[in-house]
Amino acid sequence: MRVHPLLHERNFAQSPPSRTVYQVSNVQVWSGDREDEARVRCNVVVHEIRVGDHLQLGLGQQRALAGKCEYRLRHQDGWRIACKKVVLINRHMPIVTLSFLI
């Protein structure tokens, strides 16, 4: 339900959209539970900035979000993501919108 509005409707929380850069490291790949499946783990740092006035919460400030990602890939006309899990290291703290991560 959260993804549909981002793809099909005008999303005012991300208008204009955030500028992001992803850094991926320590990629580990191993076979999954099924023959057509693979599992992937990696570390990620996302640098994000939202264009806007510094007086608005979260706008005009660059931030870095670090975490660990886990993927389950399935081979169906190429490799496709069947499951994605992102665990941020600061997940216990309040975080302004994360809609750009989806």
Helices and strands as residue ranges (DSSP letters): H 3-8, G 12-14, E 19-31, E 37-49, E 62-75, E 79-88, G 99-101
